[in-house]
Amino acid sequence: MERRRTVRVVLDVDSEAAALLEDTVETFLWSAQYVVDHAFEGEYVTTSKMTLDDGTYDDVREQTDGFNGGLVQAARNKAAEACRSVVARWKQGKEASKPEFTSPHVVYDHRTATFHDEYVTLATTEGRVRADYVLPDDARGTPHEEYLFADDYETTGAELHRQDGDWTLHIHCKRDVESNTSDQAATENGTVLGVDLGVDNIAVTSTGRFWTGDEYNHWHSEYEKRRSDLQQCGTRWAHEAIEAVSRTASGRFKTLLHRIANELLAEARETGCTVIAFEDLTGIRERTNASWGHKWAFKRLYEYVEYKAIIHGIAVEQVDPAETSQRCSHCGFTDPTNRDGETFACGKCGYENHADYNAAKNIGLRYLRCTQTGGDGGAPLGVRLNSGMVTVNGGYSPGSPEARTEVHAEIPERDW
């Protein structure tokens, strides 16, 4: 079997190289969108890479002034995967719209990137550029030493990302391992941290950690009021003031979400979790009665956790959120009347707790069921709670003699 890891490396690039990378990102996203648009033109959505390649490759190369052929094919692959995902959701009776590529990134393989010990060369719209790795002074014990520079790991490709002003490369590494090695055993003994997102509480974990939305909600309300007042003026000064207020608010929101993401990851690491499971963000605005600003916050928080988790070797996944707020995490009984605002009270077994905490446990359990019923021999064995771990069949194993008192969660005597 293969063991795969992704290592996030910050890049140091000069201004000329940065400009070429910006242009490459824009061209890559345009190319992927062109393929998606072509896939949706007919009566049925085209998902075959070969068919999409035949219908778009020459056009994309012509309209992009000869964009690198390898990157054109990578954009096509990205588009095909997105189209297949949409069709799969339709077959499951779920809503899905035509994909739109807006997140700044480029997919590289060994044809378009060459990886060295201290730098990488990347294909762009105008030849190749060199980007130096920004590495820790002491790499011992880091993913850089364990995977990127390890002789037994092979570099298979990477994704270039532009986030918060930094260029980062998410480098994919793999190696072959025997099915009975300790590597697989370590994976099998992993646990899942379930995370529920919402308006009143931005995030709640299956271990009982709460991040209240009060601060974000207050800032968002103040920003909307200020923006509304300025829009009524209609002057050029008001327009410039709106842009300034927007920049200030965006910076404040991002700082808050970065802090929450860091604390979420600290919670996962402290409790020994190998997977962080979020609810699928599709349709979250309708499910939670969230504003567009909250939907943006949920997406940003997920992205921050996702890329920060890479360096710690923690996987970040999404699961179907259907009925996770109505299902009892203790006995499985599902009914809309189980939840009343922030209170969850099971109409069958009588289990009571905070509704968001109950949902977070269900999200972790949903991920557990998906991986274990799929026959994945390396699937995590349980969902991490404040006081221990719960298995997919309801079994409980304590993690420590005492539950942590700084979090909101039940003690094992009451729950299990």
DRENVO-403060 format. One record per residue (C-alpha): residue number from 1; x, y, z. Coordinates in pm, 1 decimal. Layout:
REM DRENVO-403060
<site resi="NUM" u="X" v="Y" w="Z"/>
...
***
This chain:
REM DRENVO-403060
<site resi="1" u="0.0" v="0.0" w="0.0"/>
<site resi="2" u="104.1" v="363.1" w="-35.7"/>
<site resi="3" u="144.3" v="619.5" w="237.1"/>
<site resi="4" u="90.3" v="974.7" w="116.4"/>
<site resi="5" u="176.8" v="1300.0" w="290.9"/>
<site resi="6" u="162.2" v="1667.2" w="193.2"/>
<site resi="7" u="418.4" v="1919.0" w="316.9"/>
<site resi="8" u="346.0" v="2291.6" w="308.2"/>
<site resi="9" u="650.3" v="2503.0" w="220.6"/>
<site resi="10" u="655.9" v="2882.8" w="205.0"/>
<site resi="11" u="838.6" v="3015.6" w="-101.9"/>
<site resi="12" u="1071.4" v="3311.6" w="-134.0"/>
<site resi="13" u="1032.8" v="3470.5" w="-477.5"/>
<site resi="14" u="1148.5" v="3802.8" w="-617.2"/>
<site resi="15" u="906.5" v="4058.1" w="-761.0"/>
<site resi="16" u="962.7" v="3953.3" w="-1122.8"/>
<site resi="17" u="895.0" v="3586.4" w="-1045.6"/>
<site resi="18" u="593.6" v="3681.4" w="-833.9"/>
<site resi="19" u="441.5" v="3871.9" w="-1125.1"/>
<site resi="20" u="484.6" v="3568.2" w="-1352.5"/>
<site resi="21" u="328.2" v="3340.3" w="-1091.1"/>
<site resi="22" u="30.7" v="3577.1" w="-1059.5"/>
<site resi="23" u="-15.9" v="3564.1" w="-1435.8"/>
<site resi="24" u="19.1" v="3185.3" w="-1430.7"/>
<site resi="25" u="-248.6" v="3150.7" w="-1162.7"/>
<site resi="26" u="-490.9" v="3365.6" w="-1361.8"/>
<site resi="27" u="-424.0" v="3168.6" w="-1681.0"/>
<site resi="28" u="-455.7" v="2833.6" w="-1503.4"/>
<site resi="29" u="-791.0" v="2928.4" w="-1349.4"/>
<site resi="30" u="-914.9" v="3066.1" w="-1682.9"/>
<site resi="31" u="-813.0" v="2742.0" w="-1854.8"/>
<site resi="32" u="-991.4" v="2524.9" w="-1598.3"/>
<site resi="33" u="-1303.8" v="2740.2" w="-1623.7"/>
<site resi="34" u="-1296.4" v="2720.6" w="-2002.9"/>
<site resi="35" u="-1297.6" v="2340.5" w="-1982.4"/>
<site resi="36" u="-1585.0" v="2340.9" w="-1731.6"/>
<site resi="37" u="-1788.6" v="2575.5" w="-1950.9"/>
<site resi="38" u="-1728.6" v="2342.9" w="-2245.3"/>
<site resi="39" u="-1829.9" v="2039.5" w="-2035.3"/>
<site resi="40" u="-2165.2" v="2201.4" w="-1952.3"/>
<site resi="41" u="-2250.0" v="2305.9" w="-2309.6"/>
<site resi="42" u="-2429.1" v="1988.3" w="-2418.5"/>
<site resi="43" u="-2737.5" v="1810.1" w="-2296.8"/>
<site resi="44" u="-2520.5" v="1609.9" w="-2055.4"/>
<site resi="45" u="-2216.6" v="1719.9" w="-1856.4"/>
<site resi="46" u="-1897.3" v="1579.2" w="-2007.4"/>
<site resi="47" u="-1666.8" v="1423.2" w="-1748.0"/>
<site resi="48" u="-1423.2" v="1222.6" w="-1965.4"/>
<site resi="49" u="-1071.7" v="1369.9" w="-1958.0"/>
<site resi="50" u="-1001.5" v="1241.0" w="-2308.1"/>
<site resi="51" u="-1320.0" v="1391.5" w="-2452.5"/>
<site resi="52" u="-1258.7" v="1722.3" w="-2277.1"/>
<site resi="53" u="-898.7" v="1724.4" w="-2395.7"/>
<site resi="54" u="-1006.2" v="1667.2" w="-2756.7"/>
<site resi="55" u="-1258.3" v="1950.2" w="-2735.7"/>
<site resi="56" u="-1056.4" v="2213.6" w="-2549.7"/>
<site resi="57" u="-678.3" v="2161.7" w="-2560.7"/>
<site resi="58" u="-607.2" v="2338.0" w="-2889.8"/>
<site resi="59" u="-851.5" v="2622.1" w="-2811.8"/>
<site resi="60" u="-699.8" v="2685.7" w="-2469.6"/>
<site resi="61" u="-346.2" v="2684.7" w="-2607.8"/>
<site resi="62" u="-446.0" v="2925.1" w="-2883.7"/>
<site resi="63" u="-636.9" v="3167.0" w="-2660.4"/>
<site resi="64" u="-363.0" v="3173.2" w="-2396.2"/>
<site resi="65" u="-78.8" v="3236.3" w="-2640.9"/>
<site resi="66" u="68.8" v="2889.4" w="-2598.0"/>
<site resi="67" u="23.0" v="2831.4" w="-2225.2"/>
<site resi="68" u="245.3" v="2545.8" w="-2103.1"/>
<site resi="69" u="97.4" v="2218.1" w="-2229.9"/>
<site resi="70" u="146.2" v="2037.8" w="-1899.2"/>
<site resi="71" u="-38.2" v="2311.0" w="-1710.4"/>
<site resi="72" u="-318.9" v="2307.5" w="-1968.6"/>
<site resi="73" u="-361.6" v="1935.2" w="-1905.3"/>
<site resi="74" u="-348.6" v="1988.4" w="-1528.6"/>
<site resi="75" u="-623.2" v="2250.7" w="-1560.2"/>
<site resi="76" u="-825.4" v="2005.9" w="-1770.1"/>
<site resi="77" u="-783.7" v="1735.6" w="-1504.9"/>
<site resi="78" u="-894.7" v="1977.8" w="-1234.7"/>
<site resi="79" u="-1200.9" v="2071.5" w="-1438.2"/>
<site resi="80" u="-1290.0" v="1708.7" w="-1509.5"/>
<site resi="81" u="-1268.0" v="1619.9" w="-1139.4"/>
<site resi="82" u="-1495.7" v="1912.1" w="-1052.9"/>
<site resi="83" u="-1748.8" v="1806.4" w="-1317.0"/>
<site resi="84" u="-1747.4" v="1447.4" w="-1191.8"/>
<site resi="85" u="-1811.1" v="1572.9" w="-838.8"/>
<site resi="86" u="-2115.3" v="1770.3" w="-957.2"/>
<site resi="87" u="-2257.5" v="1472.2" w="-1144.9"/>
<site resi="88" u="-2200.6" v="1246.9" w="-842.6"/>
<site resi="89" u="-2397.4" v="1486.5" w="-621.3"/>
<site resi="90" u="-2680.5" v="1496.4" w="-875.4"/>
<site resi="91" u="-2697.1" v="1117.1" w="-874.5"/>
<site resi="92" u="-2733.2" v="1129.7" w="-496.1"/>
<site resi="93" u="-3022.6" v="1373.8" w="-528.9"/>
<site resi="94" u="-2820.4" v="1666.1" w="-394.1"/>
<site resi="95" u="-2797.5" v="2018.3" w="-530.3"/>
<site resi="96" u="-2483.7" v="2125.5" w="-714.9"/>
<site resi="97" u="-2408.3" v="2404.8" w="-958.3"/>
<site resi="98" u="-2150.6" v="2449.2" w="-1231.0"/>
<site resi="99" u="-1804.1" v="2479.1" w="-1072.8"/>
<site resi="100" u="-1636.3" v="2820.5" w="-1064.4"/>
<site resi="101" u="-1261.4" v="2843.1" w="-1012.5"/>
<site resi="102" u="-1171.2" v="3142.6" w="-797.5"/>
<site resi="103" u="-925.6" v="3013.8" w="-535.7"/>
<site resi="104" u="-574.3" v="3115.3" w="-654.2"/>
<site resi="105" u="-374.9" v="2800.0" w="-717.4"/>
<site resi="106" u="-188.2" v="2600.5" w="-984.1"/>
<site resi="107" u="-139.0" v="2222.3" w="-1001.5"/>
<site resi="108" u="213.6" v="2103.9" w="-1085.5"/>
<site resi="109" u="365.2" v="1764.8" w="-1166.6"/>
<site resi="110" u="714.3" v="1648.5" w="-1263.9"/>
<site resi="111" u="670.6" v="1786.1" w="-1615.6"/>
<site resi="112" u="601.0" v="2139.0" w="-1492.1"/>
<site resi="113" u="803.3" v="2154.0" w="-1169.9"/>
<site resi="114" u="1151.6" v="2035.2" w="-1071.0"/>
<site resi="115" u="1210.8" v="1983.7" w="-698.7"/>
<site resi="116" u="1551.8" v="2041.2" w="-544.3"/>
<site resi="117" u="1677.5" v="2031.2" w="-183.4"/>
<site resi="118" u="1653.5" v="2406.9" w="-128.5"/>
<site resi="119" u="1440.0" v="2537.0" w="-414.6"/>
<site resi="120" u="1193.8" v="2449.7" w="-688.1"/>
<site resi="121" u="1162.3" v="2562.8" w="-1048.2"/>
<site resi="122" u="808.1" v="2618.6" w="-1174.4"/>
<site resi="123" u="668.6" v="2655.4" w="-1523.9"/>
<site resi="124" u="489.3" v="2985.9" w="-1583.5"/>
<site resi="125" u="333.5" v="3175.2" w="-1871.9"/>
<site resi="126" u="687.0" v="3279.7" w="-1973.5"/>
<site resi="127" u="934.5" v="3003.7" w="-1905.0"/>
<site resi="128" u="1042.6" v="2883.3" w="-1562.6"/>
<site resi="129" u="1108.5" v="3070.7" w="-1240.2"/>
<site resi="130" u="1310.5" v="2968.9" w="-936.3"/>
<site resi="131" u="1152.7" v="2985.6" w="-591.4"/>
<site resi="132" u="1361.0" v="2920.1" w="-279.6"/>
<site resi="133" u="1215.9" v="2723.7" w="11.6"/>
<site resi="134" u="1172.5" v="2911.6" w="340.1"/>
<site resi="135" u="1272.7" v="2633.6" w="579.8"/>
<site resi="136" u="1288.1" v="2623.2" w="961.2"/>
<site resi="137" u="1631.2" v="2677.7" w="1113.9"/>
<site resi="138" u="1608.2" v="2335.1" w="1274.5"/>
<site resi="139" u="1414.3" v="2090.2" w="1056.4"/>
<site resi="140" u="1449.2" v="1797.3" w="1297.9"/>
<site resi="141" u="1113.0" v="1640.4" w="1372.4"/>
<site resi="142" u="930.1" v="1853.0" w="1114.8"/>
<site resi="143" u="738.0" v="1723.9" w="809.1"/>
<site resi="144" u="1018.8" v="1869.1" w="597.0"/>
<site resi="145" u="1265.8" v="1621.1" w="745.5"/>
<site resi="146" u="1021.0" v="1329.8" w="780.9"/>
<site resi="147" u="873.1" v="1342.6" w="429.9"/>
<site resi="148" u="1013.9" v="1606.5" w="193.6"/>
<site resi="149" u="1382.6" v="1531.0" w="249.3"/>
<site resi="150" u="1348.1" v="1162.5" w="343.3"/>
<site resi="151" u="1512.6" v="917.3" w="103.6"/>
<site resi="152" u="1221.9" v="672.1" w="126.0"/>
<site resi="153" u="962.9" v="931.0" w="14.6"/>
<site resi="154" u="908.4" v="1024.0" w="-349.5"/>
<site resi="155" u="787.9" v="1371.2" w="-449.9"/>
<site resi="156" u="491.9" v="1326.2" w="-684.8"/>
<site resi="157" u="371.0" v="1680.8" w="-746.1"/>
<site resi="158" u="249.5" v="1995.3" w="-577.9"/>
<site resi="159" u="-8.6" v="2271.3" w="-567.4"/>
<site resi="160" u="97.0" v="2633.8" w="-567.0"/>
<site resi="161" u="-122.7" v="2860.1" w="-352.8"/>
<site resi="162" u="-142.6" v="3232.8" w="-296.7"/>
<site resi="163" u="-279.5" v="3310.1" w="51.2"/>
<site resi="164" u="-260.5" v="3627.7" w="257.8"/>
<site resi="165" u="24.8" v="3763.8" w="50.8"/>
<site resi="166" u="241.8" v="3451.0" w="70.1"/>
<site resi="167" u="329.5" v="3200.6" w="-200.2"/>
<site resi="168" u="315.6" v="2847.1" w="-62.7"/>
<site resi="169" u="376.7" v="2511.0" w="-223.8"/>
<site resi="170" u="184.0" v="2207.4" w="-96.3"/>
<site resi="171" u="424.5" v="1929.9" w="-198.0"/>
<site resi="172" u="285.5" v="1576.9" w="-229.2"/>
<site resi="173" u="508.4" v="1289.1" w="-116.6"/>
<site resi="174" u="452.1" v="914.1" w="-110.3"/>
<site resi="175" u="623.2" v="589.1" w="-26.0"/>
<site resi="176" u="531.2" v="221.9" w="-35.8"/>
<site resi="177" u="470.0" v="51.0" w="300.3"/>
<site resi="178" u="387.6" v="-305.1" w="393.8"/>
<site resi="179" u="31.1" v="-363.8" w="508.1"/>
<site resi="180" u="149.8" v="-487.1" w="848.4"/>
<site resi="181" u="392.6" v="-205.3" w="923.2"/>
<site resi="182" u="371.0" v="20.0" w="1226.0"/>
<site resi="183" u="284.6" v="306.1" w="988.7"/>
<site resi="184" u="-52.2" v="151.7" w="916.2"/>
<site resi="185" u="-103.1" v="62.8" w="1280.4"/>
<site resi="186" u="-47.4" v="425.4" w="1374.3"/>
<site resi="187" u="-308.1" v="531.6" w="1121.0"/>
<site resi="188" u="-556.1" v="272.1" w="1242.0"/>
<site resi="189" u="-520.1" v="393.3" w="1599.7"/>
<site resi="190" u="-599.1" v="751.4" w="1498.8"/>
<site resi="191" u="-909.2" v="939.4" w="1605.4"/>
<site resi="192" u="-1143.1" v="1196.8" w="1453.1"/>
<site resi="193" u="-1222.7" v="1544.7" w="1580.9"/>
<site resi="194" u="-1574.0" v="1643.6" w="1471.4"/>
<site resi="195" u="-1643.0" v="2016.3" w="1411.8"/>
<site resi="196" u="-1984.4" v="2183.9" w="1386.7"/>
<site resi="197" u="-2009.1" v="2535.8" w="1238.6"/>
<site resi="198" u="-2277.3" v="2790.6" w="1316.8"/>
<site resi="199" u="-2378.5" v="3152.5" w="1369.7"/>
<site resi="200" u="-2404.5" v="3173.4" w="1749.3"/>
<site resi="201" u="-2099.2" v="2951.0" w="1789.3"/>
<site resi="202" u="-1859.8" v="2972.7" w="1496.6"/>
<site resi="203" u="-1711.5" v="2632.2" w="1578.5"/>
<site resi="204" u="-1778.1" v="2355.3" w="1830.1"/>
<site resi="205" u="-1572.9" v="2034.9" w="1854.1"/>
<site resi="206" u="-1659.3" v="1682.9" w="1962.5"/>
<site resi="207" u="-1422.8" v="1738.0" w="2255.6"/>
<site resi="208" u="-1650.5" v="2014.4" w="2383.0"/>
<site resi="209" u="-1449.1" v="2322.0" w="2283.1"/>
<site resi="210" u="-1666.1" v="2621.4" w="2188.1"/>
<site resi="211" u="-1566.3" v="2928.4" w="1987.8"/>
<site resi="212" u="-1843.8" v="3182.6" w="2029.1"/>
<site resi="213" u="-1956.1" v="3395.6" w="1737.4"/>
<site resi="214" u="-2021.1" v="3704.9" w="1953.5"/>
<site resi="215" u="-1707.2" v="3889.6" w="1848.2"/>
<site resi="216" u="-1746.1" v="3810.2" w="1478.9"/>
<site resi="217" u="-2119.5" v="3887.7" w="1482.8"/>
<site resi="218" u="-2060.2" v="4224.3" w="1650.2"/>
<site resi="219" u="-1793.2" v="4328.3" w="1399.9"/>
<site resi="220" u="-2000.3" v="4205.0" w="1106.8"/>
<site resi="221" u="-2306.4" v="4400.6" w="1225.7"/>
<site resi="222" u="-2102.6" v="4717.5" w="1273.5"/>
<site resi="223" u="-1944.3" v="4678.2" w="929.0"/>
<site resi="224" u="-2280.7" v="4627.5" w="756.9"/>
<site resi="225" u="-2428.6" v="4932.5" w="929.9"/>
<site resi="226" u="-2131.1" v="5149.2" w="838.4"/>
<site resi="227" u="-2135.4" v="5027.1" w="477.3"/>
<site resi="228" u="-2509.8" v="5093.0" w="447.7"/>
<site resi="229" u="-2471.8" v="5448.2" w="578.3"/>
<site resi="230" u="-2191.3" v="5522.2" w="333.6"/>
<site resi="231" u="-2378.7" v="5374.0" w="37.0"/>
<site resi="232" u="-2660.2" v="5620.3" w="91.6"/>
<site resi="233" u="-2418.5" v="5909.7" w="39.1"/>
<site resi="234" u="-2335.0" v="5803.7" w="-317.0"/>
<site resi="235" u="-2023.3" v="6020.8" w="-337.7"/>
<site resi="236" u="-1675.8" v="5926.8" w="-454.1"/>
<site resi="237" u="-1549.3" v="5987.2" w="-101.8"/>
<site resi="238" u="-1812.5" v="5749.0" w="32.9"/>
<site resi="239" u="-1706.5" v="5482.6" w="-218.9"/>
<site resi="240" u="-1343.0" v="5514.5" w="-111.6"/>
<site resi="241" u="-1450.1" v="5504.2" w="252.9"/>
<site resi="242" u="-1646.1" v="5182.5" w="189.3"/>
<site resi="243" u="-1334.8" v="5021.4" w="40.5"/>
<site resi="244" u="-1127.4" v="5131.1" w="341.3"/>
<site resi="245" u="-1385.6" v="4998.3" w="586.9"/>
<site resi="246" u="-1400.9" v="4672.1" w="391.1"/>
<site resi="247" u="-1023.0" v="4628.1" w="408.0"/>
<site resi="248" u="-1023.9" v="4694.6" w="782.5"/>
<site resi="249" u="-1309.8" v="4453.7" w="845.0"/>
<site resi="250" u="-1157.1" v="4183.6" w="624.5"/>
<site resi="251" u="-825.5" v="4207.0" w="809.0"/>
<site resi="252" u="-999.8" v="4188.6" w="1145.0"/>
<site resi="253" u="-1209.7" v="3889.6" w="1041.7"/>
<site resi="254" u="-908.7" v="3703.5" w="900.5"/>
<site resi="255" u="-709.8" v="3759.2" w="1220.5"/>
<site resi="256" u="-995.3" v="3616.2" w="1427.3"/>
<site resi="257" u="-1039.6" v="3315.1" w="1197.0"/>
<site resi="258" u="-664.5" v="3246.0" w="1195.9"/>
<site resi="259" u="-671.6" v="3238.7" w="1575.8"/>
<site resi="260" u="-965.5" v="2998.0" w="1581.9"/>
<site resi="261" u="-795.9" v="2777.6" w="1320.3"/>
<site resi="262" u="-476.5" v="2765.8" w="1527.0"/>
<site resi="263" u="-671.0" v="2675.2" w="1840.9"/>
<site resi="264" u="-868.0" v="2407.2" w="1654.9"/>
<site resi="265" u="-544.2" v="2249.9" w="1539.3"/>
<site resi="266" u="-398.4" v="2273.5" w="1889.4"/>
<site resi="267" u="-707.4" v="2090.9" w="2017.5"/>
<site resi="268" u="-663.1" v="1818.8" w="1755.2"/>
<site resi="269" u="-294.6" v="1774.1" w="1833.9"/>
<site resi="270" u="-347.4" v="1779.5" w="2210.3"/>
<site resi="271" u="-611.2" v="1505.6" w="2186.2"/>
<site resi="272" u="-415.3" v="1294.8" w="1935.6"/>
<site resi="273" u="-650.0" v="1331.9" w="1638.0"/>
<site resi="274" u="-535.7" v="1235.8" w="1288.6"/>
<site resi="275" u="-847.8" v="1368.3" w="1112.5"/>
<site resi="276" u="-1056.4" v="1684.9" w="1153.5"/>
<site resi="277" u="-1405.9" v="1634.6" w="1011.4"/>
<site resi="278" u="-1617.9" v="1934.7" w="909.9"/>
<site resi="279" u="-1968.3" v="1934.3" w="769.2"/>
<site resi="280" u="-1991.7" v="1982.0" w="392.5"/>
<site resi="281" u="-2009.0" v="2358.5" w="337.7"/>
<site resi="282" u="-2244.6" v="2324.5" w="40.4"/>
<site resi="283" u="-2579.1" v="2474.5" w="139.8"/>
<site resi="284" u="-2459.3" v="2576.2" w="487.7"/>
<site resi="285" u="-2614.6" v="2921.2" w="451.9"/>
<site resi="286" u="-2959.7" v="2769.8" w="412.6"/>
<site resi="287" u="-2909.6" v="2515.3" w="693.7"/>
<site resi="288" u="-2787.2" v="2766.3" w="950.8"/>
<site resi="289" u="-2973.6" v="3081.5" w="841.6"/>
<site resi="290" u="-2631.0" v="3238.4" w="802.9"/>
<site resi="291" u="-2559.8" v="3559.9" w="616.1"/>
<site resi="292" u="-2322.2" v="3578.8" w="320.5"/>
<site resi="293" u="-2061.6" v="3705.0" w="567.1"/>
<site resi="294" u="-2092.5" v="3396.0" w="781.9"/>
<site resi="295" u="-2071.0" v="3167.4" w="479.5"/>
<site resi="296" u="-1748.9" v="3347.3" w="385.4"/>
<site resi="297" u="-1621.4" v="3298.9" w="740.8"/>
<site resi="298" u="-1699.8" v="2925.6" w="740.3"/>
<site resi="299" u="-1519.8" v="2879.1" w="407.5"/>
<site resi="300" u="-1217.4" v="3080.8" w="524.0"/>
<site resi="301" u="-1196.0" v="2893.3" w="854.0"/>
<site resi="302" u="-1205.1" v="2559.5" w="672.9"/>
<site resi="303" u="-932.7" v="2672.7" w="430.4"/>
<site resi="304" u="-712.2" v="2799.3" w="714.3"/>
<site resi="305" u="-745.4" v="2474.6" w="907.9"/>
<site resi="306" u="-688.4" v="2271.8" w="591.1"/>
<site resi="307" u="-359.0" v="2430.5" w="493.3"/>
<site resi="308" u="-230.4" v="2468.2" w="850.8"/>
<site resi="309" u="-305.2" v="2100.4" w="921.4"/>
<site resi="310" u="-77.5" v="1983.9" w="642.0"/>
<site resi="311" u="239.7" v="2065.1" w="832.2"/>
<site resi="312" u="119.5" v="1853.3" w="1125.4"/>
<site resi="313" u="17.9" v="1555.3" w="912.2"/>
<site resi="314" u="-351.7" v="1594.3" w="1002.3"/>
<site resi="315" u="-615.3" v="1527.1" w="736.4"/>
<site resi="316" u="-910.9" v="1766.2" w="700.4"/>
<site resi="317" u="-1230.9" v="1624.6" w="550.8"/>
<site resi="318" u="-1595.1" v="1717.4" w="489.7"/>
<site resi="319" u="-1897.9" v="1493.3" w="546.8"/>
<site resi="320" u="-2266.1" v="1506.5" w="458.2"/>
<site resi="321" u="-2432.9" v="1712.6" w="737.2"/>
<site resi="322" u="-2783.2" v="1569.6" w="681.4"/>
<site resi="323" u="-2970.2" v="1533.9" w="1014.4"/>
<site resi="324" u="-2655.0" v="1572.6" w="1227.4"/>
<site resi="325" u="-2837.6" v="1841.2" w="1429.5"/>
<site resi="326" u="-3145.8" v="1619.3" w="1483.1"/>
<site resi="327" u="-2972.9" v="1286.6" w="1549.9"/>
<site resi="328" u="-2893.5" v="1172.6" w="1902.3"/>
<site resi="329" u="-2520.0" v="1105.7" w="1923.4"/>
<site resi="330" u="-2589.2" v="869.0" w="2214.1"/>
<site resi="331" u="-2851.8" v="627.7" w="2073.3"/>
<site resi="332" u="-2895.2" v="735.1" w="1707.9"/>
<site resi="333" u="-3262.9" v="832.7" w="1734.0"/>
<site resi="334" u="-3333.8" v="1105.3" w="1476.9"/>
<site resi="335" u="-3626.4" v="1345.6" w="1500.9"/>
<site resi="336" u="-3670.1" v="1721.2" w="1436.6"/>
<site resi="337" u="-3817.3" v="1768.2" w="1783.8"/>
<site resi="338" u="-3494.2" v="1651.4" w="1947.1"/>
<site resi="339" u="-3345.8" v="1997.5" w="1894.1"/>
<site resi="340" u="-3490.5" v="2318.3" w="2035.1"/>
<site resi="341" u="-3257.8" v="2610.9" w="1974.8"/>
<site resi="342" u="-2931.6" v="2542.3" w="2159.0"/>
<site resi="343" u="-3079.3" v="2253.4" w="2357.0"/>
<site resi="344" u="-3072.4" v="1891.9" w="2245.7"/>
<site resi="345" u="-3296.2" v="1644.0" w="2428.0"/>
<site resi="346" u="-3341.5" v="1296.9" w="2279.9"/>
<site resi="347" u="-3703.6" v="1188.6" w="2273.4"/>
<site resi="348" u="-3601.2" v="823.2" w="2298.4"/>
<site resi="349" u="-3313.2" v="778.5" w="2543.1"/>
<site resi="350" u="-3337.5" v="1115.3" w="2723.0"/>
<site resi="351" u="-2980.0" v="1225.2" w="2646.0"/>
<site resi="352" u="-2944.3" v="1603.8" w="2688.4"/>
<site resi="353" u="-2665.7" v="1843.1" w="2599.2"/>
<site resi="354" u="-2584.2" v="2152.2" w="2394.8"/>
<site resi="355" u="-2720.7" v="2102.9" w="2041.2"/>
<site resi="356" u="-2400.1" v="2219.0" w="1868.6"/>
<site resi="357" u="-2188.4" v="1981.4" w="2076.7"/>
<site resi="358" u="-2420.9" v="1692.7" w="1990.5"/>
<site resi="359" u="-2393.6" v="1787.2" w="1620.1"/>
<site resi="360" u="-2012.1" v="1796.0" w="1638.5"/>
<site resi="361" u="-2007.1" v="1439.8" w="1773.1"/>
<site resi="362" u="-2243.4" v="1329.3" w="1496.4"/>
<site resi="363" u="-2018.9" v="1485.0" w="1231.7"/>
<site resi="364" u="-1723.6" v="1286.7" w="1366.9"/>
<site resi="365" u="-1932.9" v="969.3" w="1375.0"/>
<site resi="366" u="-2055.2" v="1032.7" w="1018.8"/>
<site resi="367" u="-1694.5" v="1045.9" w="896.7"/>
<site resi="368" u="-1616.8" v="730.2" w="1092.7"/>
<site resi="369" u="-1905.3" v="539.9" w="934.1"/>
<site resi="370" u="-1810.6" v="653.1" w="584.0"/>
<site resi="371" u="-1450.0" v="537.8" w="617.6"/>
<site resi="372" u="-1516.8" v="212.7" w="799.1"/>
<site resi="373" u="-1803.0" v="96.0" w="579.7"/>
<site resi="374" u="-1587.5" v="174.8" w="277.3"/>
<site resi="375" u="-1347.3" v="-103.2" w="372.8"/>
<site resi="376" u="-1055.1" v="130.3" w="439.8"/>
<site resi="377" u="-819.0" v="-73.8" w="653.1"/>
<site resi="378" u="-643.7" v="242.3" w="772.3"/>
<site resi="379" u="-959.3" v="418.0" w="889.9"/>
<site resi="380" u="-951.4" v="590.4" w="1231.7"/>
<site resi="381" u="-1117.0" v="389.7" w="1508.8"/>
<site resi="382" u="-1308.6" v="650.8" w="1704.1"/>
<site resi="383" u="-1430.1" v="1005.3" w="1759.5"/>
<site resi="384" u="-1244.8" v="1204.1" w="2021.8"/>
<site resi="385" u="-1449.9" v="1336.4" w="2313.9"/>
<site resi="386" u="-1351.8" v="1547.1" w="2611.5"/>
<site resi="387" u="-1305.7" v="1240.9" w="2831.7"/>
<site resi="388" u="-1213.6" v="964.0" w="2590.2"/>
<site resi="389" u="-1319.3" v="810.9" w="2260.3"/>
<site resi="390" u="-1647.5" v="677.4" w="2119.6"/>
<site resi="391" u="-1651.2" v="410.7" w="1848.6"/>
<site resi="392" u="-1888.0" v="383.7" w="1554.4"/>
<site resi="393" u="-2099.5" v="120.9" w="1734.0"/>
<site resi="394" u="-2138.1" v="331.1" w="2048.7"/>
<site resi="395" u="-1856.4" v="174.6" w="2249.7"/>
<site resi="396" u="-1665.1" v="406.6" w="2483.6"/>
<site resi="397" u="-1305.6" v="400.3" w="2604.5"/>
<site resi="398" u="-1180.4" v="656.1" w="2858.0"/>
<site resi="399" u="-881.1" v="865.6" w="2762.5"/>
<site resi="400" u="-779.3" v="987.1" w="3106.7"/>
<site resi="401" u="-899.8" v="953.1" w="3466.5"/>
<site resi="402" u="-1051.9" v="1300.0" w="3460.3"/>
<site resi="403" u="-1225.8" v="1503.6" w="3192.5"/>
<site resi="404" u="-1080.2" v="1845.4" w="3122.2"/>
<site resi="405" u="-1283.2" v="2105.6" w="3310.5"/>
<site resi="406" u="-1214.7" v="2400.8" w="3084.3"/>
<site resi="407" u="-1442.1" v="2270.6" w="2810.9"/>
<site resi="408" u="-1817.3" v="2215.9" w="2783.2"/>
<site resi="409" u="-1883.8" v="1840.4" w="2763.3"/>
<site resi="410" u="-2032.9" v="1556.2" w="2962.6"/>
<site resi="411" u="-1835.2" v="1338.0" w="3196.0"/>
<site resi="412" u="-1806.1" v="968.7" w="3107.3"/>
<site resi="413" u="-2026.7" v="849.2" w="3396.2"/>
<site resi="414" u="-2320.2" v="1044.7" w="3255.3"/>
<site resi="415" u="-2272.6" v="980.6" w="2886.7"/>
<site resi="416" u="-2160.5" v="621.1" w="2870.2"/>
***
